[in-house]
Amino acid sequence: MCQVPVKQQKEGGHTMKFWAIVGDGDTRKSSAIRGLTGAARRRPNWRIGLINQSEILAFVEISAPQERQLPLTPAEFVDLVHEETAGHDTTGNG
């Protein structure tokens, strides 16, 4: 998994964190995401409990953006995340 800064959010000025599970086809990546997050499908504002007893509010996408009926480019996916999480604190601080 990797964590990279994405685009700055307009409100709050914080940088989103992005984690991706990368691998060959049919290697159970979606199952790993469901197991790690507890989300069974896309969840724009999903609370995930961490081992240190804190929580984060995350956008969880089970399938890859390119597997959609109308595939998304990386920029379109980032825009989708911003749109679906607008008005929500995704830092876990509130």
N, C-alpha and C positions, 0 to 999 in steps of 0.2 A: 504494500500500500504506500501511497505517497501523499504528501500534504503540500499544496502549493497555493500561494495567494492568487485569488482570481481578481475580478474587477472590484474597485472600491464601490461600496454602496453609497448612494447619494445622501441618505439620512444616517447620521451617527458616525460616518467616516471610518467605520471599521472594515477590515478586510475579511472576506469570507474564507473559511478553510475548506479545502476540497480533498476528499479521500476517494481513491478509485481502486477497485479490485480488477486487476488485469490478468488475462490468461487466454488460453486457447478455447475454442468452442467446446461445448459439452463437458466442461470441467467443474460444474456445480458452483459457479460464481454467484448465481442468484440465490442458491441455497445458503451459501456462506453469508450473504447480505441479510437474508431473512433470519438466520440464526444469530447473527451479531446484533441486529437491531430490534428484532421482534416484529418488524413490519412485514405484512404479507403482500402489500402492494404499494404503489407510490403514496408517500405521505409527505406533504409539504411542510408540516410543522410537527414533527414526531419527537417526543421526549425519549432520550436514550440514557439509561443509567450507566454510570461509569464505575470502575472498580474502586475509585477513591470516594464513593458515595455521592458524588456530584452528578448533575445531569447536564446534558446539552440538548438544545432544540435543533433538530436537523431536518433537512430536506432529504428524504430517502427515495431513491429511484432503483427499483429492482432490476429492470432490464436496461440494456445498453441503448443510448439514444439512436444509434444507427439501426436498431432492430425494430423501430416503430414503423407503422404503415407509411408514414411520411417522415423519413429519417431527418434528424436534426444535425446541423453543424455544431461544433463546440460553442461558437458564439451564440447560436440560437438556444442551445441548452442553458447557457449561463443566463440569457435573457428570460427564459422560462422559469428558472429558479428564482430570479429577482421578482418576477411578476407574481408567482404563486406564494412567495413569502413576504410580500410587501406589507409593511405595518407590523411585522412580528420581529421580536428580538431573537435572532438566531445565535447570539453569543452565549446563551445560557445564564445571563446575568439578570434576567427580569422578565 
